[in-house]
Amino acid sequence: MKKKILDFLRDEDGQTSTEYILLVAVVAMIIFKFKSIAGARLEQLTNNVFNKADGLVNE
């Protein structure tokens, strides 16, 4: 009985899917955490590009 319990605890089958799910969850949390910061910087970059393009067209 003890050997069966130890074999069950040492068995690593099926853990890979759980590990991938946890990894995806951590990445999703990081993305949601920095979503507003990245969005604001992307908007600022886009505005700078279009403002410079308008300046070149108007010259």
C-alpha positions as CSV (number, residue, x, y, z in Angstrom):
1,M,0.0,0.0,0.0
2,K,2.8,2.4,0.9
3,K,4.5,1.7,-2.4
4,K,1.4,2.5,-4.3
5,I,1.0,5.8,-2.5
6,L,4.6,6.7,-3.2
7,D,4.3,5.8,-6.8
8,F,1.2,7.9,-7.1
9,L,2.9,10.9,-5.6
10,R,6.0,10.5,-7.8
11,D,3.9,10.2,-11.0
12,E,4.3,13.3,-13.1
13,D,1.9,12.5,-15.9
14,G,-0.7,15.2,-16.5
15,Q,1.3,18.0,-14.8
16,T,2.4,19.6,-18.0
17,S,-1.0,20.8,-18.9
18,T,-1.5,22.3,-15.5
19,E,1.8,24.0,-15.7
20,Y,1.0,25.5,-19.1
21,I,-2.4,26.7,-17.7
22,L,-0.6,28.4,-14.8
23,L,1.9,30.0,-17.1
24,V,-0.8,31.4,-19.4
25,A,-2.6,32.7,-16.3
26,V,0.5,34.5,-15.1
27,V,1.2,36.0,-18.5
28,A,-2.4,37.2,-18.8
29,M,-2.2,38.8,-15.4
30,I,0.9,40.7,-16.4
31,I,-0.7,41.8,-19.6
32,F,-3.8,43.1,-17.8
33,K,-1.6,44.9,-15.2
34,F,0.4,46.9,-17.8
35,K,-2.4,47.3,-20.4
36,S,-3.2,50.9,-19.5
37,I,0.4,51.9,-19.4
38,A,1.2,50.3,-22.8
39,G,-2.0,51.8,-24.3
40,A,-1.1,55.3,-23.1
41,R,2.4,55.1,-24.5
42,L,1.2,53.7,-27.8
43,E,-1.3,56.5,-28.1
44,Q,1.4,59.1,-27.4
45,L,3.7,57.5,-30.0
46,T,0.9,57.5,-32.6
47,N,0.0,61.1,-31.9
48,N,3.7,62.2,-32.2
49,V,4.0,60.4,-35.6
50,F,0.8,62.0,-37.0
51,N,1.7,65.4,-35.6
52,K,5.1,65.3,-37.4
53,A,3.5,64.0,-40.6
54,D,1.0,66.9,-40.5
55,G,3.9,69.3,-39.9
56,L,5.7,68.0,-43.0
57,V,2.5,68.2,-45.1
58,N,1.8,71.8,-44.0
59,E,5.3,73.1,-44.8
